[in-house]
Amino acid sequence: MKLTVGEVRLAWALLVIGAGISYPSASRPGPITLAGIILALMPGTIALATKAGSPRIVDGLEHLLCETRGRLSLLAAVFSAILIGFTFNAYVAFMLSAVFCGVMWSADAAFGSAAWERRLGGWSAAALSTFVGLAMVEVVLAWGPVAQKFGTPAELARWGSRYPRGVWSNNFFRFRSPYEDTRRQPGVRRVIALGDSFTWGSKIASSDSTWPALLEQILTQMPGAPKTEVINTGRGGYATGNEAELLRRIGWQFDPDLVILQWLDNDAYVTVPQFGFVATGEKEEIRLVPPEYRTGWIRNSGILVLLERALTAYFIGVVEFNRKHFAPDSPGWLQEQRDFREIADSAARRCTPALLVVYPYLFPGHWTLETYPEKDIHRMVAEAGRNAGFQVLDLLPTFLAAGKDLKEWWGTAYDSHPGSGAQLLAARTIASYLEQHRLLADSSARQGACSRPVR
């Protein structure tokens, strides 16, 4: 097959145009990105522009097209590029193809060697074999028992169908709770439970197995106790500031007899109105593939997730990352203390007890109160809570007293959210604390003791 320099240059131009059209960002690339793209495309452009280099490139391509093996090699290379496009996106496929061609053509133009044409078949076969091998591994990782052990995207997707969606999808406030009527029933005590995913119940299939629901059952079943409603307002990803906003805007409408604020070590974020928070700019976890390129098969890759998870644990770590947020001058920690005071002050104005429940992160291993990795953070938070006006219950001693590896309390083998056993232990400990300190009185006694008007 006879080729001309003009045809090859046209094909190159179409490849570059394809890369430009398929660029994933909605906005124009920034200066650094644009410079990187230009540098990546420069070798191929220069090689085709030179009088000595372009004929050598054409000769090499003609040689491939004249032999059956060469045509199969080119076909395999094109198919590999298509697979790359499906794995990531078209832009990655175009750019990698352009970079490969640019590097190989530059070698042709500089040295007059066509070794890459002879090796293209082997390279293409290796690429296809790699794809097949990785695809087989992905199939295994998506298989039920394996996915449940490692928490691959296939397993996480299945959890969407395990939650009883009707409980919160039908709730006006989207609480994982049956309560949405702010009007109180006579003789019924009310508790507002504020918190994050540990309260909402991530990886807890039954809403009745979350600690607020279990606490309601325990309090109601106590001898001589009136019926109690524990309203689960927890939301996954909430920080203390978000919980303070929820109590301010919605929670007090329920006129609770008690407010419980569940705390976790990742709650010290700077928050903004409408339940948002300000990103710190620090990497919370390693991402090998940027979000704009996780649009194809790669977004459901178990291999990628496990690799990123391992690298995050090794290079960042939970303790080191969280400790930065509790430095004395950390904006998140300073705001969290203000949020503590807001919640406690608003409760005091209503003569409503406020309990801060410090929930430990369930680090794998057997720990004591002195060896637990975040013991200092727990002490800081407990002190700040008491200074703000909270009663404080740290659940860490309770979990450590059980003498188990804290990972045994996990809801799944791969996710550190507390399972049903941990939720039950938390609920029993909270109920015992409430009874011992007589924090949950009925509304008439509370209102009669309150002499300050609520503003």
C-alpha positions as CSV (number, residue, x, y, z in Angstrom):
1,M,0.0,0.0,0.0
2,K,1.4,3.4,-1.0
3,L,1.3,6.3,1.4
4,T,2.2,9.9,1.0
5,V,3.7,12.3,3.5
6,G,0.5,14.4,3.2
7,E,-1.7,11.5,4.1
8,V,0.3,10.7,7.2
9,R,0.3,14.4,8.2
10,L,-3.4,14.6,7.7
11,A,-3.9,11.5,9.9
12,W,-1.7,13.1,12.6
13,A,-3.7,16.3,12.4
14,L,-6.9,14.3,12.9
15,L,-5.4,12.6,15.9
16,V,-4.5,15.9,17.5
17,I,-7.9,17.4,16.7
18,G,-9.6,14.3,18.2
19,A,-7.6,14.8,21.4
20,G,-8.6,18.5,21.5
21,I,-12.3,17.8,20.9
22,S,-12.4,15.0,23.5
23,Y,-10.6,17.0,26.3
24,P,-12.8,16.2,29.3
25,S,-12.8,19.5,31.2
26,A,-15.8,21.8,30.7
27,S,-13.4,24.8,30.9
28,R,-10.3,25.4,28.9
29,P,-7.1,23.7,30.2
30,G,-4.9,25.8,32.4
31,P,-1.5,27.0,31.5
32,I,0.3,24.0,33.0
33,T,-2.0,21.5,31.4
34,L,-1.8,23.2,28.1
35,A,2.0,23.2,28.3
36,G,2.0,19.5,29.0
37,I,-0.3,18.8,26.0
38,I,2.0,20.8,23.7
39,L,5.1,19.0,25.0
40,A,3.4,15.7,24.5
41,L,2.4,16.4,20.9
42,M,5.6,18.2,19.9
43,P,7.8,15.1,19.1
44,G,5.3,13.7,16.6
45,T,4.7,17.1,15.0
46,I,8.5,17.9,14.6
47,A,9.2,14.4,13.3
48,L,6.6,14.8,10.5
49,A,7.7,18.3,9.8
50,T,11.3,17.5,8.9
51,K,12.3,16.7,5.3
52,A,14.5,13.8,6.4
53,G,12.2,12.3,9.0
54,S,8.8,12.3,7.3
55,P,9.9,9.9,4.5
56,R,11.4,7.5,7.0
57,I,8.1,7.5,8.9
58,V,6.1,6.9,5.8
59,D,8.4,4.0,4.8
60,G,8.0,2.4,8.1
61,L,4.2,2.6,7.9
62,E,4.2,1.2,4.4
63,H,6.3,-1.7,5.5
64,L,3.7,-2.5,8.2
65,L,0.8,-2.2,5.7
66,C,2.5,-4.5,3.2
67,E,2.8,-7.5,5.4
68,T,0.0,-9.5,7.1
69,R,1.8,-9.5,10.4
70,G,2.2,-5.7,10.2
71,R,-1.4,-5.2,9.4
72,L,-2.4,-7.4,12.3
73,S,0.0,-5.5,14.6
74,L,-1.6,-2.1,13.5
75,L,-5.1,-3.6,14.0
76,A,-4.1,-4.8,17.5
77,A,-2.6,-1.4,18.4
78,V,-5.8,0.3,17.3
79,F,-7.9,-2.1,19.3
80,S,-5.7,-1.5,22.3
81,A,-6.3,2.3,21.9
82,I,-10.1,1.7,21.7
83,L,-9.9,-0.4,24.9
84,I,-8.0,2.5,26.6
85,G,-10.7,4.8,25.5
86,F,-13.4,2.6,27.1
87,T,-11.3,2.2,30.2
88,F,-10.7,5.9,30.8
89,N,-12.1,8.2,28.1
90,A,-11.5,9.2,24.4
91,Y,-9.1,11.9,25.4
92,V,-6.7,9.5,27.1
93,A,-6.8,7.1,24.1
94,F,-6.1,9.9,21.7
95,M,-3.3,11.4,23.8
96,L,-1.6,8.1,24.5
97,S,-1.7,7.2,20.8
98,A,-0.2,10.5,19.9
99,V,2.6,10.2,22.5
100,F,3.4,6.7,21.3
101,C,3.5,7.7,17.7
102,G,5.5,10.8,18.5
103,V,8.2,9.0,20.4
104,M,8.5,6.2,17.8
105,W,8.5,8.6,14.8
106,S,11.1,10.7,16.5
107,A,13.4,7.7,16.7
108,D,12.8,7.0,13.0
109,A,13.6,10.6,12.1
110,A,16.7,10.8,14.3
111,F,18.2,7.4,13.7
112,G,16.6,6.0,10.6
113,S,15.7,2.9,12.5
114,A,12.4,1.1,12.1
115,A,12.9,-1.3,15.0
116,W,9.6,-0.2,16.6
117,E,7.7,-1.4,13.5
118,R,9.2,-4.9,13.9
119,R,8.3,-4.9,17.6
120,L,4.9,-3.4,17.3
121,G,3.3,-6.8,17.0
122,G,4.8,-8.0,20.3
123,W,3.9,-4.8,22.1
124,S,0.3,-4.9,20.8
125,A,0.0,-8.5,21.9
126,A,1.4,-7.7,25.3
127,A,-1.1,-4.8,25.7
128,L,-4.0,-7.0,24.7
129,S,-2.9,-9.8,27.0
130,T,-2.5,-7.3,29.9
131,F,-6.1,-6.1,29.3
132,V,-7.4,-9.7,29.3
133,G,-5.5,-10.5,32.5
134,L,-6.7,-7.4,34.3
135,A,-10.3,-8.0,33.1
136,M,-10.1,-11.5,34.6
137,V,-8.9,-10.1,37.9
138,E,-11.7,-7.6,37.9
139,V,-14.2,-10.3,37.3
140,V,-12.9,-12.2,40.4
141,L,-12.9,-9.0,42.5
142,A,-16.5,-8.4,41.5
143,W,-17.6,-11.9,42.5
144,G,-19.8,-11.8,45.7
145,P,-17.6,-13.5,48.4
146,V,-14.4,-11.7,47.2
147,A,-16.2,-8.4,46.8
148,Q,-17.6,-8.7,50.3
149,K,-14.1,-9.3,51.7
150,F,-12.3,-6.4,50.0
151,G,-15.1,-3.9,49.5
152,T,-14.7,-3.4,45.8
153,P,-17.0,-1.1,43.8
154,A,-19.3,-4.0,42.9
155,E,-19.9,-4.6,46.6
156,L,-20.4,-1.0,47.4
157,A,-23.0,-0.7,44.6
158,R,-24.9,-3.7,46.1
159,W,-25.3,-1.9,49.4
160,G,-27.6,0.6,47.7
161,S,-30.2,-2.1,47.5
162,R,-29.6,-3.4,51.0
163,Y,-30.8,-0.2,52.8
164,P,-34.6,0.1,53.4
165,R,-35.0,3.3,51.3
166,G,-38.6,3.9,52.4
167,V,-37.5,4.9,55.9
168,W,-35.8,8.1,54.9
169,S,-37.0,8.6,51.3
170,N,-40.5,9.0,52.7
171,N,-39.4,11.2,55.6
172,F,-40.0,14.9,55.0
173,F,-36.6,15.9,56.5
174,R,-34.8,12.8,55.0
175,F,-34.1,11.5,58.4
176,R,-33.4,7.8,58.8
177,S,-36.2,7.8,61.3
178,P,-40.0,7.5,61.3
179,Y,-40.4,10.9,62.9
180,E,-41.2,13.9,60.9
181,D,-44.1,15.6,62.8
182,T,-42.7,18.3,65.0
183,R,-45.8,18.2,67.2
184,R,-45.2,16.3,70.4
185,Q,-47.4,13.6,71.8
186,P,-48.5,14.0,75.4
187,G,-46.4,12.0,77.8
188,V,-43.8,11.0,75.2
189,R,-40.2,12.0,75.7
190,R,-38.1,13.2,72.8
191,V,-34.4,12.9,72.0
192,I,-32.6,14.5,69.0
193,A,-29.6,12.5,67.9
194,L,-27.1,14.5,65.9
195,G,-24.2,12.9,64.1
196,D,-22.5,11.6,60.9
197,S,-22.5,8.3,59.2
198,F,-21.8,6.5,62.5
199,T,-25.3,7.8,63.6
200,W,-27.0,7.4,60.3
201,G,-25.8,3.8,60.1
202,S,-23.6,3.3,57.2
203,K,-23.3,-0.5,56.4
204,I,-26.3,-1.1,58.7
205,A,-29.0,-2.6,56.6
206,S,-31.8,-2.3,59.1
207,S,-32.7,1.1,60.4
208,D,-33.8,-0.5,63.6
209,S,-30.2,-1.5,64.3
210,T,-28.8,2.0,64.4
211,W,-27.8,3.3,67.8
212,P,-30.6,5.9,67.9
213,A,-33.3,3.3,67.2
214,L,-31.7,0.9,69.7
215,L,-31.5,3.6,72.3
216,E,-35.2,4.3,71.8
217,Q,-36.0,0.7,72.4
218,I,-33.9,0.5,75.5
219,L,-35.3,3.7,77.0
220,T,-38.9,2.8,76.3
221,Q,-38.5,-0.7,77.8
222,M,-37.0,0.5,81.1
223,P,-39.4,-0.3,84.0
224,G,-41.8,2.5,84.5
225,A,-40.4,4.7,81.8
226,P,-42.7,6.6,79.4
227,K,-42.5,6.1,75.6
228,T,-39.4,7.7,74.1
229,E,-38.8,8.9,70.6
230,V,-35.1,9.1,69.5
231,I,-35.0,11.0,66.2
232,N,-32.0,10.0,64.1
233,T,-30.9,13.2,62.2
234,G,-27.5,11.8,61.3
235,R,-26.1,12.4,57.8
236,G,-23.0,10.8,56.3
237,G,-20.2,13.2,55.9
238,Y,-21.5,15.8,58.3
239,A,-19.1,17.7,60.5
240,T,-20.0,19.4,63.8
241,G,-20.8,22.7,62.1
242,N,-23.3,20.9,59.9
243,E,-24.9,19.3,62.9
244,A,-25.1,22.6,64.7
245,E,-26.9,24.1,61.6
246,L,-29.3,21.2,61.5
247,L,-30.2,21.6,65.2
248,R,-30.6,25.4,64.7
249,R,-32.8,25.1,61.6
250,I,-34.8,21.9,62.2
251,G,-33.9,20.1,65.4
252,W,-35.3,22.6,67.9
253,Q,-38.7,22.5,66.1
254,F,-39.2,19.0,67.6
255,D,-38.9,20.5,71.1
256,P,-36.6,17.7,72.4
257,D,-36.0,16.8,76.1
258,L,-32.4,15.9,75.3
259,V,-29.8,16.6,72.6
260,I,-27.2,14.0,71.9
261,L,-24.2,15.0,69.7
262,Q,-22.2,12.1,68.3
263,W,-18.6,13.0,67.6
264,L,-16.0,11.3,65.4
265,D,-12.4,12.2,64.7
266,N,-13.1,13.6,61.2
267,D,-15.7,16.2,62.4
268,A,-13.3,19.2,62.7
269,Y,-14.0,20.8,59.3
270,V,-14.7,24.4,58.5
271,T,-18.3,24.4,57.5
272,V,-20.4,26.8,55.5
273,P,-24.2,27.4,55.4
274,Q,-26.5,25.0,53.5
275,F,-24.7,22.1,55.1
276,G,-21.5,22.4,53.2
277,F,-17.9,22.4,54.3
278,V,-14.6,24.0,53.1
279,A,-12.1,21.6,51.6
280,T,-8.7,21.8,53.4
281,G,-6.6,21.4,50.2
282,E,-4.9,18.4,51.9
283,K,-5.2,15.0,50.3
284,E,-7.4,12.8,52.4
285,E,-6.8,9.8,50.2
286,I,-4.6,9.1,47.2
287,R,-6.2,9.2,43.8
288,L,-4.1,7.6,41.1
289,V,-6.6,8.6,38.4
290,P,-8.1,12.1,38.5
291,P,-11.9,12.4,38.6
292,E,-12.2,13.7,35.0
293,Y,-10.6,10.4,33.7
294,R,-12.7,8.1,35.9
295,T,-15.5,8.0,33.5
296,G,-15.1,4.7,31.8
297,W,-14.6,1.2,33.1
298,I,-12.0,2.4,35.5
299,R,-14.6,4.0,37.8
300,N,-15.7,0.5,38.7
301,S,-12.2,-1.0,39.0
302,G,-11.6,-3.1,42.0
303,I,-7.9,-3.2,41.3
304,L,-7.7,0.6,41.3
305,V,-9.7,1.0,44.5
306,L,-7.6,-1.6,46.4
307,L,-4.4,0.0,45.2
308,E,-5.4,3.5,46.2
309,R,-6.7,2.3,49.5
310,A,-3.3,0.6,50.3
311,L,-1.3,3.6,49.2
312,T,-3.5,6.0,51.3
313,A,-3.0,3.8,54.4
314,Y,0.7,3.7,53.8
315,F,1.5,7.3,52.8
316,I,-1.2,9.3,54.6
317,G,-2.9,7.3,57.4
318,V,-5.9,8.3,59.4
319,V,-4.2,9.4,62.6
320,E,-1.7,11.7,60.9
321,F,-4.3,13.3,58.7
322,N,-6.8,13.9,61.5
323,R,-4.2,15.2,64.0
324,K,-3.5,18.1,61.7
325,H,-7.1,19.2,62.2
326,F,-6.7,19.4,65.9
327,A,-3.7,21.6,66.1
328,P,-4.4,24.6,68.4
329,D,-4.6,27.1,65.5
330,S,-6.4,24.8,63.1
331,P,-9.5,26.6,61.6
332,G,-11.5,23.5,61.8
333,W,-10.8,22.8,65.4
334,L,-11.4,26.5,66.3
335,Q,-14.8,26.3,64.6
336,E,-15.7,23.0,66.1
337,Q,-15.2,24.5,69.6
338,R,-17.5,27.4,68.6
339,D,-20.0,24.9,67.3
340,F,-19.9,23.0,70.6
341,R,-20.6,26.3,72.4
342,E,-23.5,27.1,70.1
343,I,-25.2,23.8,70.6
344,A,-24.6,23.7,74.4
345,D,-25.7,27.4,74.8
346,S,-28.9,26.9,72.7
347,A,-29.7,23.8,74.9
348,A,-29.0,25.7,78.1
349,R,-31.4,28.5,77.1
350,R,-34.1,25.9,76.8
351,C,-33.0,24.0,79.9
352,T,-32.4,21.0,77.7
353,P,-29.5,18.7,78.7
354,A,-26.9,18.2,76.0
355,L,-24.7,15.1,75.8
356,L,-21.6,14.8,73.7
357,V,-20.9,11.2,72.8
358,V,-17.3,10.7,71.7
359,Y,-17.2,7.7,69.4
360,P,-13.8,6.1,68.8
361,Y,-12.5,5.3,65.3
362,L,-12.2,1.6,65.3
363,F,-8.5,1.1,64.5
364,P,-7.7,-2.6,63.9
365,G,-5.8,-4.1,66.8
366,H,-6.0,-4.6,70.6
367,W,-5.5,-1.3,72.4
368,T,-5.5,0.2,75.9
369,L,-6.4,3.7,77.0
370,E,-2.7,4.6,76.9
371,T,-1.9,3.0,73.5
372,Y,-5.0,3.9,71.6
373,P,-3.7,6.1,68.6
374,E,-6.1,9.1,69.2
375,K,-6.3,9.1,73.0
376,D,-4.9,12.7,73.0
377,I,-7.6,13.9,70.6
378,H,-10.3,12.3,72.7
379,R,-9.1,14.1,75.7
380,M,-9.0,17.4,73.8
381,V,-12.6,17.0,72.5
382,A,-13.9,15.8,75.9
383,E,-12.4,18.9,77.6
384,A,-13.7,21.2,74.9
385,G,-17.2,19.7,75.3
386,R,-17.2,20.1,79.1
387,N,-16.0,23.7,78.8
388,A,-18.8,24.4,76.3
389,G,-21.4,23.0,78.7
390,F,-21.9,19.4,77.5
391,Q,-22.2,16.3,79.6
392,V,-19.5,14.1,78.0
393,L,-19.5,10.3,77.4
394,D,-16.4,8.8,75.8
395,L,-17.3,5.4,74.4
396,L,-13.6,4.4,74.0
397,P,-13.3,2.8,77.5
398,T,-16.4,0.7,76.8
399,F,-15.1,-0.7,73.5
400,L,-11.7,-1.3,75.0
401,A,-13.1,-3.1,78.0
402,A,-14.6,-5.7,75.7
403,G,-11.1,-6.9,75.1
404,K,-11.6,-7.4,71.3
405,D,-9.7,-6.4,68.3
406,L,-11.5,-3.2,67.4
407,K,-11.8,-4.4,63.8
408,E,-14.2,-7.1,65.1
409,W,-16.7,-4.2,65.7
410,W,-16.7,-3.2,62.0
411,G,-19.9,-3.6,60.0
412,T,-18.1,-5.3,57.2
413,A,-14.6,-6.8,56.6
414,Y,-13.5,-3.8,54.7
415,D,-15.3,-0.8,56.2
416,S,-14.6,0.7,59.7
417,H,-18.1,1.9,60.3
418,P,-19.5,0.2,63.4
419,G,-21.6,-2.9,62.8
420,S,-24.8,-3.8,64.6
421,G,-22.9,-5.2,67.6
422,A,-21.1,-1.9,68.0
423,Q,-24.3,0.1,67.6
424,L,-25.9,-2.0,70.3
425,L,-23.0,-1.5,72.7
426,A,-23.1,2.2,72.1
427,A,-26.8,2.4,72.7
428,R,-26.6,0.4,75.9
429,T,-23.8,2.6,77.2
430,I,-25.6,5.8,76.4
431,A,-28.8,4.5,78.0
432,S,-26.9,3.6,81.1
433,Y,-25.3,7.0,81.3
434,L,-28.6,8.8,80.8
435,E,-30.2,6.7,83.6
436,Q,-27.2,7.2,86.0
437,H,-27.1,11.0,85.5
438,R,-30.8,11.4,85.2
439,L,-30.5,13.5,82.0
440,L,-33.8,12.5,80.4
441,A,-36.7,14.2,82.2
442,D,-40.2,14.7,80.7
443,S,-40.9,18.0,79.0
444,S,-43.1,19.4,81.8
445,A,-40.4,19.0,84.4
446,R,-37.9,20.6,82.1
447,Q,-40.1,23.5,81.2
448,G,-41.0,24.1,84.7
449,A,-37.4,24.3,85.8
450,C,-36.5,26.7,83.0
451,S,-36.7,30.3,84.1
452,R,-35.1,31.9,81.1
453,P,-37.1,32.6,77.9
454,V,-36.0,31.1,74.7
455,R,-35.1,33.7,72.1
